[in-house]
Amino acid sequence: MPPIELAERLGLLLALAFFLGLAFEEIYKRDDPTVPGGIRTFPLIGLAGAMLYLVEPRLALAFAAGLLAMAGWLYGVQRTSTPSAAGSGRTLIIPVANLLVYALGPISLTQAPWLCVTVTVAAVLVIGTRERIHDFARLVPQDELLTAGKFLVLVGSILPLVPDTRLVAATPVTPYRIWLAVVAVSGLSYLTYLLQRYRPMKGGALLPALLGGIYSSTATTIVLARRQKQATTPSPELSAGIMAATAVMYPRLAAVVVVVSLATAWVESAFGQTGIFTLAALVGASDIDPFVLSLAQGGAPGIAAPAAAAAILIAASANNLAKAGYAIGFGGLTAAARPAILLGALALSGYAAAAIYLR
């Protein structure tokens, strides 16, 4: 390694060790000044690790011997230390921080600088947010951890193992895409739940409507319509919430992954373009995401792009008409008249846009 580059890497090592030492002293030396580590100790430990690595870099025997010596010394300190009032004398964070700084020596000499910076910043964040992390651990109930674990199983364990091969040659549906749909819907639902639980909006219905619309604008419309009916007077806020949930539906069309290409492909092959338009109008009464994704993934290969866009607009418009009916049915004509009229106007605009595409 050229001398200039070696000097730069050692300078970076000393700066990062000093930075980590500042955070360490603020949290742990404040409670017990006798614990090992700090703004003087960490730079020396990091420099010792680098020098021992340079002595014999091929097998790093000198560095390994120093690591064993460090571990033995830290073990002895931990065994003989008296826990402070704050309980910092026996925490594993102290020896781990010292060993991490020792390991930064060879890392700074052999790896890219961004890795050293990232590791150090991550350690500083973990050390500096000790109280917040413990408060968060006390805040999160056990059931939330189990729910998060189930979601991670869906994403990290099952999804990578699902094959990405077509089930039927005539359609692009694969088990991987089907499970990806499950992950996407579950992820949106889980994110919405977390935001509503841990960042609740005091009063008002706009934010819950937006979050609910991400998952299902139809279900959100029904819930808000029932609240509108229970209110003594028509609430503009609830009406705005119904429209907000519908507004979220449109960007969701491009984000939610739900696969029903088999049905779409069969309708297209059996009934052609007219069948696709009829299917679009029918699925709009429930949830249009599966149908939209089917067209986006080529579930109807015989349909041209303008016709596919028109079919999506027809489905969205039918869905808006259905929600207008839900709003009136559950909320009453007087309370839900305004959002129902707006939804109907939006549906008519969608039908008009579909007619333009078909030209």
C-alpha positions in Angstrom: 0.0 0.0 0.0 1.4 3.5 -0.9 2.5 5.5 2.1 0.0 8.3 1.3 -2.9 5.9 1.2 -1.8 4.2 4.4 -1.7 7.5 6.1 -5.1 8.4 4.9 -6.6 5.1 6.1 -4.9 5.4 9.5 -6.2 9.0 9.8 -9.7 7.8 9.1 -9.3 5.1 11.7 -8.3 7.5 14.4 -11.1 9.9 13.5 -13.7 7.2 13.6 -12.4 5.7 16.9 -12.4 9.2 18.4 -16.0 9.7 17.2 -17.1 6.4 18.7 -15.3 7.2 21.9 -17.3 10.5 22.3 -20.6 8.6 22.1 -19.2 5.9 24.5 -18.1 8.4 27.1 -21.4 10.3 27.0 -23.4 7.2 27.8 -21.2 4.8 29.8 -18.3 6.8 31.3 -20.9 9.2 32.6 -22.4 6.4 34.7 -19.1 4.8 35.7 -15.7 6.5 34.9 -13.8 3.3 35.5 -15.2 1.3 32.6 -12.7 0.6 29.8 -13.0 2.7 26.7 -13.4 6.3 25.7 -12.0 9.1 23.5 -8.4 8.3 24.4 -8.6 4.5 24.7 -10.5 3.8 21.5 -8.0 5.5 19.1 -5.2 3.6 20.8 -7.0 0.3 20.6 -7.9 0.9 16.9 -4.3 1.9 16.2 -3.0 -1.2 18.0 -5.3 -3.4 15.9 -4.0 -1.9 12.7 -0.3 -2.2 13.6 -0.7 -5.8 14.7 -2.4 -6.6 11.4 0.5 -4.9 9.5 3.0 -7.0 11.3 1.8 -10.2 9.6 -1.1 -9.5 7.3 -1.1 -12.8 5.4 -2.4 -15.0 8.3 -3.0 -12.1 10.8 -1.5 -14.2 13.6 -0.3 -11.1 15.5 -3.7 -9.5 15.2 -5.4 -12.8 16.4 -3.0 -12.9 19.4 -3.9 -9.3 20.3 -7.6 -10.1 19.9 -7.2 -12.9 22.4 -5.3 -10.7 24.8 -8.0 -8.0 24.5 -10.8 -10.5 25.1 -9.0 -11.9 28.2 -8.4 -8.4 29.6 -12.0 -7.3 29.0 -13.3 -10.5 30.6 -11.1 -9.8 33.7 -12.4 -6.3 33.9 -16.0 -7.4 33.7 -15.5 -10.1 36.4 -13.8 -7.7 38.9 -15.9 -4.6 38.2 -18.6 -3.5 40.6 -21.9 -2.6 38.8 -22.7 1.1 39.0 -26.1 2.4 40.1 -27.1 2.6 36.5 -26.1 -1.0 35.9 -23.5 -0.3 33.3 -20.6 -2.3 34.9 -21.8 -5.7 33.6 -23.3 -4.8 30.2 -21.8 -6.6 27.2 -21.9 -3.3 25.2 -18.7 -2.2 26.9 -16.5 -5.2 25.8 -18.2 -5.4 22.4 -17.5 -1.7 21.7 -13.8 -2.2 22.6 -13.5 -5.3 20.4 -15.3 -3.4 17.6 -12.7 -0.6 17.7 -9.9 -3.2 17.7 -11.4 -4.8 14.6 -11.7 -1.4 12.9 -7.9 -1.5 12.5 -7.6 -4.2 9.8 -11.0 -3.2 8.4 -9.8 0.3 7.7 -6.7 -1.0 6.0 -8.3 -3.6 3.8 -11.9 -2.5 3.1 -13.5 0.5 1.5 -13.8 3.6 3.6 -17.6 3.6 3.4 -17.7 0.3 5.3 -15.7 1.7 8.2 -17.8 4.8 8.3 -21.1 2.8 8.2 -20.0 0.4 10.9 -18.9 3.3 13.2 -22.0 5.3 12.6 -24.2 2.3 13.3 -22.4 1.7 16.6 -22.7 5.3 17.6 -26.5 5.2 16.9 -26.9 2.0 18.9 -24.9 3.4 21.8 -26.4 6.9 21.7 -30.0 5.8 21.6 -29.7 3.4 24.6 -32.6 4.9 26.5 -34.8 5.2 23.4 -34.2 1.6 22.4 -35.1 0.4 25.9 -38.2 2.5 25.9 -39.2 1.1 22.6 -38.6 -2.4 23.8 -41.0 -1.7 26.7 -43.5 -0.1 24.4 -43.8 -2.9 21.9 -46.0 -5.8 23.2 -45.3 -9.4 22.7 -48.1 -9.8 20.2 -46.6 -7.1 17.9 -43.3 -9.1 17.8 -45.2 -12.2 16.8 -47.0 -10.3 14.1 -43.8 -8.8 12.8 -42.2 -12.3 12.8 -45.0 -13.7 10.7 -44.6 -10.9 8.2 -40.9 -11.5 8.0 -41.5 -15.2 7.4 -43.7 -14.3 4.4 -41.0 -12.0 3.0 -37.7 -13.5 3.9 -38.4 -17.2 4.3 -41.1 -18.2 1.9 -40.8 -15.7 -1.0 -37.2 -16.6 -2.0 -38.1 -20.3 -2.1 -41.1 -20.0 -4.4 -40.3 -20.9 -8.0 -40.7 -18.3 -10.7 -42.0 -20.6 -13.4 -45.2 -20.3 -15.3 -48.1 -22.5 -14.1 -49.7 -22.4 -17.6 -47.9 -21.5 -20.8 -50.7 -19.2 -21.9 -50.5 -16.8 -19.0 -47.5 -15.2 -17.1 -48.8 -16.3 -13.7 -46.1 -17.9 -11.6 -46.1 -19.1 -8.0 -43.5 -16.4 -7.2 -45.8 -13.6 -8.5 -48.7 -15.0 -6.6 -46.8 -15.0 -3.4 -45.4 -11.6 -4.2 -49.0 -10.5 -4.3 -49.6 -11.9 -0.8 -46.5 -10.1 0.4 -47.5 -6.8 -1.2 -51.0 -6.8 0.2 -49.9 -8.0 3.6 -47.2 -5.3 3.7 -49.6 -2.5 2.9 -52.0 -3.7 5.4 -49.3 -4.1 8.1 -47.9 -0.7 7.4 -51.3 0.9 7.6 -51.9 -0.9 10.9 -48.6 0.3 12.4 -49.2 3.9 11.3 -52.7 4.0 12.7 -51.6 2.4 16.0 -48.4 4.2 16.8 -49.0 7.5 15.0 -52.7 8.1 15.6 -54.3 11.3 14.5 -56.1 13.0 17.3 -59.6 13.8 15.9 -60.4 13.8 12.3 -60.9 11.2 9.7 -58.7 12.3 6.8 -55.5 10.4 7.8 -57.3 7.2 8.7 -59.2 7.4 5.4 -56.0 7.8 3.5 -54.4 4.8 5.3 -57.5 2.7 4.9 -57.7 3.6 1.3 -54.3 2.1 0.7 -55.7 -1.2 1.8 -59.3 -1.1 0.6 -61.0 2.1 -0.5 -64.3 0.2 -0.6 -64.1 -1.0 3.0 -63.1 2.5 4.1 -66.0 4.0 2.3 -68.4 1.7 4.1 -66.9 2.4 7.6 -67.0 6.2 7.1 -70.5 6.0 5.7 -71.7 4.3 8.8 -70.0 6.9 11.0 -71.7 9.6 8.8 -75.1 8.0 9.5 -74.4 7.9 13.3 -73.5 11.6 13.3 -76.2 14.0 14.3 -75.3 16.3 11.5 -73.6 15.8 8.1 -69.8 15.9 8.6 -67.7 17.5 5.9 -64.7 15.7 7.3 -66.2 12.3 6.9 -67.2 13.2 3.3 -63.7 14.3 2.6 -62.4 11.1 4.1 -64.5 9.0 1.7 -63.1 11.0 -1.3 -59.6 10.8 0.1 -59.8 7.0 0.3 -61.0 6.9 -3.3 -58.1 9.2 -4.4 -55.6 6.8 -2.8 -57.0 4.0 -5.0 -55.5 5.3 -8.2 -51.8 5.3 -7.2 -52.5 2.0 -5.5 -53.5 0.5 -8.9 -49.9 0.8 -9.9 -48.4 -0.5 -6.6 -50.6 -3.4 -5.4 -49.7 -6.7 -6.8 -52.6 -9.2 -7.0 -52.6 -12.0 -9.6 -55.8 -13.2 -11.4 -54.4 -13.6 -14.9 -55.8 -17.0 -15.4 -59.4 -15.8 -15.3 -58.6 -12.7 -17.4 -56.8 -14.8 -20.0 -59.7 -17.2 -20.2 -62.3 -14.4 -20.6 -60.2 -12.8 -23.3 -59.7 -16.0 -25.2 -63.4 -17.0 -25.0 -65.2 -13.7 -25.4 -62.6 -11.2 -26.7 -62.5 -7.5 -26.0 -66.2 -7.4 -25.1 -65.7 -10.0 -22.5 -62.8 -8.0 -20.9 -65.0 -4.9 -20.7 -67.8 -6.9 -19.1 -65.4 -8.4 -16.6 -64.1 -4.9 -15.8 -67.6 -3.7 -15.0 -68.3 -6.7 -12.8 -65.1 -6.7 -10.8 -65.6 -3.0 -10.1 -68.3 -3.9 -7.6 -65.8 -5.5 -5.3 -62.1 -4.8 -5.6 -60.4 -4.0 -8.9 -56.8 -4.6 -8.0 -56.7 -8.3 -9.2 -58.1 -7.3 -12.6 -55.8 -4.4 -13.1 -52.7 -6.4 -12.2 -53.9 -9.1 -14.6 -54.0 -6.7 -17.5 -50.7 -5.1 -16.5 -48.9 -8.4 -16.5 -50.2 -9.4 -19.9 -53.0 -11.6 -18.7 -55.0 -10.7 -21.9 -52.3 -10.7 -24.6 -54.8 -10.2 -27.4 -56.0 -6.9 -26.0 -54.3 -3.7 -27.3 -52.8 -1.2 -24.9 -55.6 1.4 -25.4 -58.3 -1.2 -24.9 -56.5 -2.4 -21.7 -56.4 1.2 -20.4 -60.1 1.6 -21.2 -60.9 -1.6 -19.3 -59.0 -0.4 -16.3 -61.0 2.9 -16.4 -64.2 1.0 -16.7 -63.3 -1.1 -13.6 -62.4 2.0 -11.6 -65.6 3.8 -12.6 -67.7 0.7 -11.7 -66.0 0.6 -8.4 -66.7 4.3 -7.8 -70.4 3.7 -8.6 -70.5 0.8 -6.2 -68.9 2.9 -3.4 -71.5 5.6 -4.1 -74.2 3.0 -3.5 -72.5 1.8 -0.4 -72.2 5.3 1.0 -75.9 6.0 0.5 -77.0 2.5 1.7 -74.9 2.6 4.9 -74.9 6.3 5.5 -78.3 7.4 4.4 -79.2 9.7 1.5 -79.0 13.0 3.4 -75.7 12.3 5.1 -73.9 10.7 2.1 -75.4 12.7 -0.8 -72.3 14.9 -1.3 -69.7 12.1 -1.5 -72.1 9.9 -3.6 -72.6 12.7 -6.1 -68.8 13.3 -6.3 -68.2 9.5 -6.8 -70.8 9.4 -9.5 -69.2 12.3 -11.3 -65.8 10.7 -11.0 -67.3 7.4 -12.4 -68.8 9.3 -15.4 -65.5 11.0 -16.1 -63.8 7.5 -16.1 -66.3 6.2 -18.6 -65.8 9.2 -20.8 -62.0 8.7 -20.7 -62.5 5.0 -21.6 -64.6 6.0 -24.6 -61.8 8.3 -25.7 -59.2 5.5 -25.4 -61.4 3.3 -27.5 -61.5 5.8 -30.4 
